């Protein structure tokens, strides 16, 4: 997958595809490493630093290590590529 290769070239050591069913919520949480999320299908709304933004297919959101954030998947669910540094 070309997108995974691009993430690896950026220094993301691990990449994998994840899929969530419709309207799946992820309450406030953190990750030990920086993560990149590239939306393959569906949509995700990410809330970080008090600001919410919706990402659809082709969108990318990066979350710094240790940043408190939450997410909610759209009505059709969401399939996305994750990169971890």
C-alpha positions in Angstrom: 0.0 0.0 0.0 1.5 3.3 -1.2 0.1 5.3 1.8 1.8 2.9 4.3 5.1 3.3 2.4 4.8 7.1 2.7 4.2 6.9 6.4 7.3 4.6 6.8 9.3 7.1 4.8 8.2 9.8 7.3 9.6 7.7 10.2 6.4 5.8 11.3 7.8 2.4 12.3 4.5 0.5 12.4 1.5 0.8 10.1 -1.8 -1.1 10.0 -5.4 -0.7 8.9 -8.1 -0.4 11.5 -11.9 -0.4 11.0 -14.6 0.7 13.4 -18.4 0.2 13.1 -20.8 3.1 12.8 -20.8 5.8 15.6 -18.0 4.1 17.6 -16.9 6.5 20.3 -13.4 6.7 21.8 -13.4 8.8 25.0 -10.5 10.9 26.1 -7.2 9.0 25.9 -3.6 9.3 25.0 -1.0 7.3 23.0 2.6 6.7 24.1 3.8 7.5 20.6 2.9 10.0 17.8 0.2 8.6 15.6 -1.0 9.4 12.1 -4.5 8.4 10.9 -5.3 8.4 7.2 -9.0 7.9 6.5 -9.6 5.3 3.8 -13.4 5.3 3.9 -16.1 6.7 6.2 -15.4 9.5 8.6 -13.9 10.3 11.9 -14.4 13.4 14.2 -11.3 14.0 16.3 -11.4 16.3 19.3 -8.1 17.6 20.6 -7.2 20.8 22.6 -10.9 21.7 22.7 -11.3 21.7 18.9 -13.3 19.1 16.9 -12.6 18.4 13.3 -14.2 15.9 10.9 -12.1 13.9 8.5 -13.4 12.0 5.5 -11.8 9.7 3.0 -8.3 11.0 2.1 -8.1 13.1 5.2 -5.2 12.8 7.6 -5.0 13.7 11.3 -1.8 13.4 13.4 -1.9 13.2 17.2 1.3 14.0 19.2 2.5 11.5 21.8 0.8 12.1 25.1 -1.9 14.5 23.7 -5.3 14.0 25.2 -7.9 13.4 22.5 -11.2 11.7 21.7 -12.8 10.5 18.5 -16.1 9.4 17.2 -16.7 7.5 14.0 -19.3 8.6 11.4 -22.7 6.9 10.6 -21.0 4.6 8.1 -18.1 3.7 10.4 -14.5 4.4 9.5 -11.6 2.4 8.0 -8.3 4.1 8.4 -4.5 3.5 8.1 -2.6 4.1 11.4 1.1 4.9 11.6 2.9 4.8 14.9 6.4 6.4 15.5 
